[in-house]
Amino acid sequence: MKTLVFRKKHDNREEVLFISNQIRRHTLSGGRLIKIEEGLRPIGIAVMLSRERKEWMLEGRALDEHEVTRRWPDQLDV
C-alpha cells in the first residue's frame, strides 16, 4: 500500500505525517524525534490539512500546487 508523506517545517521543528492504512504523526526538534502520535482520525487530519495547506508539503510539493484533473467526459454517448 502506498504511503503519503506530508511535511511541515517551522523554526527548528518539523512534523512528518504518514498516511496509509493508518495515520501517524512524527514530531522532530533539531533533527531528533520527540513525539509520535498514532491512531489519528482521518476526518480530523483532512480538516487540518485543508486549513493549513500552505504550510504542509506533500512529497516535496506544496499542497496548493496539486491540480485536480477531470477523469470523466462532459457527456456520455448513449
JOCORJO-V886471 format. One record per backbone hydrogen bond with DSSP energy under -0.5 kcal/mol. CO is the residue of the C=O (numbers start at 0). NH is the residue of the N-H. If there is no record, write none. Layout:
co->[CO,CO]
nh->[NH,NH]
//
This chain:
co->[3,3,4,5,6,7,9,11,12,13,14,15,15,16,16,17,17,18,21,22,22,23,24,25,26,26,27,28,31,34,36,40,41,42,43,44,45,46,47,49,51,51,52,54,55,56,56,57,60,61,61,62,66,75]
nh->[5,18,58,16,56,14,12,29,9,27,7,17,25,5,18,19,23,3,19,38,39,17,36,15,33,34,13,31,28,26,24,44,45,46,47,48,49,50,51,52,54,55,62,8,62,6,58,60,57,64,65,65,68,77]
//
